[in-house]
Every structure is written in C-alpha cells, then in structure tokens.
Amino acid sequence: MTYGGGKSSALHEVSALVLDIGTSTTRAGYAGDDTPRTVFSTTYGYVKESEPLADPGAPSNARLFIGDHVTEWRANMEVANPMKDGIIKDFTAVPSIISHAFVTKMDCSPAEHPVMVTEAPWNTPENRQRMAEILFEEFKVPAFYIANNAVLSSFASGKGTSLVIDVGKSMVSVTPISDGFVLRKGMSCSALPPQVQSTAFRILTTPSNHPIYPRPPIQLLPYQLIASKKAVEIGRPHQAIFREDRISQATESWRQWAEAREAEEWIAAANAVIESGWTEVAAHARPPRHYEFPTGYNAMFAQDRFIPGEMYFKPPAQTNPNVPRAPTIPEMITTTMQSVEPDLRAALLNHVVLTGAGSMMQGMSDRIFNELQQLFPAQKIKMHAPGNPTERKYAGWLGGSILASLGTFHQLWVSAEEWQEHGASIVMQRCK
C-alpha cells in the first residue's frame, strides 16, 4: 500500500481505521466494515485525588474515565465533554478517547494503520492541525486524512451531490454537497438541540395540570443513585429508596449530566413530531405514550410530548430578547437554497440526506419531507432517510468506511513522511 502521492510504506493490505468523534458518541472501526466496531459516550469523567475540583476542564493530573466507565459511580467525579457546537473545543481528553477506541475497545495499534478522522463542516484549521499532531506525534500513525462528515454522509447514501440535513446532539446543520465538495456559502447550522433538551427538562420537572394525566414535578435521578424501588401504578408517587451516601458525594457536573441524560432518554422513547404540523387538535388526537423513570415513577404523556420536537420547525416565543434565536430547520433550508446557484437546486432537492440521532424521532423524516414540499412546491423532492438506525445515526462513519476502503483513495492519504517534511500545510492542501 502506498500513501500520499507514491510514498511507500512497509504496510501492505492493512485496513484503515475510521474515527468519528461526535458530541454524543464516538464511533470507531475498520474501513470496509458496514458498522463501527465500537460506539461509546464521548462524555468522560475525571477525579483529582488531592482536592475537589472547580475547573470545568480536566486537569492534567486527574484520572480520566472514558467510555462505559463514565456511567459507573465514583465519589466526587466531575463530568466533561471535549465537544462544543459540534467541534472539539478541549483536546485534553482526546488522546485518551482515541486510545480507548483503538487500543482498549478494538485491540489494535494505530501505529500499524492509516487513520481517517471525520470533522464538522465548520471545523477550524487549528483543530485539524491539532488532530494531525496527536495522531502523527503521539500515536505514530503511518498516514492520516480528515474528511467532512456531511460529505461522508452523502457518500454513504450513494451520491456525491446532495442536501445533507444532520440533526445531532448539539447542532443541526444543512449542508449542500456538489460532486463531493461542500458549498460553504450555502452551509447553515443552528444550536437548536440544546434548546430542545432544556425544554424537555422543563416539561418533566414542572407539574402538569392535564385534565386526564396530571403529574407532579418528576425527579430525574439516575439508577446509580437508587438503592431499590417498588412497582407503582401509573401516576402514583414512586417508592424508591435513594442512596444518600452517593447523593452527598455527587458533583454538580455529574448531576447535571445524569439528569440531562434522563431527559434525553425520555425524548428518544416518548417524544414525536406531528407530520403535518403541530396544532392543539392534532396533538390531542394522538394517543398518549407511557414512560417509566429510574425511580419507578411512571406516567402517560399526552400533548406535551410533541412540544420539544416542534421546536425544530416553529420558533418558540422569545423569553429573552437579548439572546439570539436559533434558526429552525425550514429556515436553514430556505437560507441554504437561496445561497446556492439556481441551476443546482433541483439536483440538491432530488437527493436530500437525513442523518443524525436526533432525526430518529418519530415523525421527523415525514415532517421534513412535508416542509420541503411546502417550501418548494414546483420541485421534485427525494429524501434518503434510512430506517436502519445504524445507517441514520452513523452515516458519517459509514461514509468514511466506504471512502477509506477505496483503492483510488490511497493517493490522498497524508503520510508520516509528508507530515515531517511539510507539517500542517500538507493537511490543509490534501484534505479539502
């Protein structure tokens, strides 16, 4: 196998590794596979032995807990995430995350494989350079490439030209792709998901006076803080015994992370989007959905389970005029389509790719299709929204798996020799 314009390597027929670090999860595996070998939480825990921590980021002398270990109970463990707004903002734990993915979970040596890493369309040159430095200098990889995950999602759907709508944990983006290249002037993104999550949290922790399904504020305590519980009837108070020893030693960052995760579980299991658009009549006509929390408290959720998802499509009332409102999905689509050349719009609408774990909410794909038809009634619209959760949630990784396994792709790798000779400039030049 050769890398980077003919530079040779002692490695022959070695599978590349594909790494996709997202806000919610990190995915890693071998190029050519149709699923990642490992998927684990990007959020990590850390404990400083000597004194309690107040810093938001993990200090260098802290012990890190990566992957499944972050869900295990530990006294005074803080929780952090390297991602913000869809890109890495703190590289402190990134080497540990990479090592956990490749060495611990996949039992392989990155020094023996070329590595492809995904990036958001709005990633920074500084981030690209830092990731290359980590992989070349710390992990001694023989070759490296960094690819745009919107482009990779387009490749995973079988097309090089498409309109990629990605609904992630921290950002929603609409990216036009033409012949494998991002049309950056048409790219739109929005920090809607955190607002959706905070709305869900507010719904759950505020009493409801629903005439049929009233409920008190719900305690979003995770299972790690519960010693035992008894089954109770729907709507009845929980009968759980809490682990007060753990509650007293839970840090604020851990509590916030655990409570947010319970709200996210509720969103994934009980929330839905009304395909034709939210109205009181339409929401009332839909059946309620039952959901049980770790404490054992369980309830029926009616109209309010449609409120979080509707925020993706209709802006809520502004409570703080000084805080800019995040654009909705229809607004982003409109902005993007107005920014691209008119003769390209038909090709983009003929292959709309829906990806991201947030897009798995019931009714989401049908609602987006209906919104597209209303926005562009004269255009033919085709949407690629796989029902398979792996294809939808991990489209960026799957596209990287396909691209890195192509024989024609080998000439694009940045080799370790080229990195030593040219430095960061070769990454910027090769990875476009």
C-alpha positions, 0 to 999 in steps of 0.5 A, a space after each residue: 500500500 502506498 500513501 500520499 502521492 507514491 510514498 511507500 510504506 512497509 504496510 501492505 493490505 492493512 485496513 484503515 481505521 475510521 474515527 468519528 468523534 461526535 458530541 454524543 458518541 464516538 464511533 470507531 472501526 475498520 474501513 470496509 466494515 458496514 458498522 463501527 466496531 465500537 460506539 461509546 459516550 464521548 462524555 468522560 469523567 475525571 477525579 483529582 485525588 488531592 482536592 475537589 475540583 472547580 475547573 470545568 476542564 480536566 486537569 492534567 493530573 486527574 484520572 480520566 474515565 472514558 467510555 462505559 466507565 463514565 456511567 459507573 459511580 465514583 465519589 466526587 467525579 466531575 463530568 466533561 465533554 471535549 465537544 462544543 457546537 459540534 467541534 472539539 473545543 478541549 483536546 485534553 481528553 482526546 488522546 485518551 478517547 482515541 486510545 480507548 477506541 483503538 487500543 482498549 475497545 478494538 485491540 489494535 495499534 494505530 501505529 500499524 494503520 492509516 487513520 481517517 478522522 471525520 470533522 464538522 463542516 465548520 471545523 477550524 484549521 487549528 483543530 485539524 492541525 491539532 488532530 494531525 499532531 496527536 495522531 502523527 506525534 503521539 500515536 505514530 500513525 503511518 498516514 492520516 486524512 480528515 474528511 467532512 462528515 456531511 460529505 461522508 454522509 452523502 457518500 454513504 447514501 450513494 451520491 456525491 451531490 446532495 442536501 445533507 440535513 444532520 440533526 445531532 446532539 448539539 447542532 443541526 446543520 444543512 449542508 449542500 454537497 456538489 460532486 463531493 465538495 461542500 458549498 460553504 456559502 450555502 452551509 447553515 447550522 443552528 444550536 437548536 438541540 440544546 434548546 430542545 433538551 432544556 425544554 424537555 427538562 422543563 416539561 418533566 420537572 414542572 407539574 402538569 395540570 392535564 385534565 386526564 394525566 396530571 403529574 407532579 414535578 418528576 425527579 430525574 435521578 439516575 439508577 446509580 443513585 437508587 438503592 431499590 424501588 417498588 412497582 407503582 401504578 401509573 401516576 402514583 408517587 414512586 417508592 424508591 429508596 435513594 442512596 444518600 451516601 452517593 447523593 452527598 458525594 455527587 458533583 454538580 457536573 455529574 448531576 447535571 449530566 445524569 439528569 440531562 441524560 434522563 431527559 434525553 432518554 425520555 425524548 428518544 422513547 416518548 417524544 414525536 413530531 406531528 407530520 403535518 404540523 403541530 396544532 392543539 387538535 392534532 396533538 390531542 388526537 394522538 394517543 398518549 405514550 407511557 414512560 417509566 423513570 429510574 425511580 419507578 415513577 411512571 406516567 402517560 404523556 399526552 400533548 406535551 410530548 410533541 412540544 420539544 420536537 416542534 421546536 425544530 420547525 416553529 420558533 418558540 416565543 422569545 423569553 429573552 430578547 437579548 439572546 439570539 434565536 436559533 434558526 429552525 430547520 425550514 429556515 436553514 433550508 430556505 437560507 441554504 437554497 437561496 445561497 446556492 446557484 439556481 441551476 443546482 437546486 433541483 439536483 440538491 432537492 432530488 437527493 436530500 440526506 437525513 442523518 443524525 440521532 436526533 432525526 430518529 424521532 418519530 415523525 421527523 423524516 415525514 415532517 421534513 419531507 412535508 416542509 420541503 414540499 411546502 417550501 418548494 412546491 414546483 420541485 421534485 423532492 427525494 429524501 434518503 432517510 434510512 430506517 436502519 438506525 445504524 445507517 441514520 445515526 452513523 452515516 458519517 462513519 459509514 461514509 468514511 468506511 466506504 471512502 477509506 476502503 477505496 483503492 483510488 483513495 490511497 493517493 490522498 492519504 497524508 503520510 508520516 513522511 509528508 507530515 515531517 517534511 511539510 507539517 500542517 500545510 500538507 493537511 490543509 492542501 490534501 484534505 479539502 
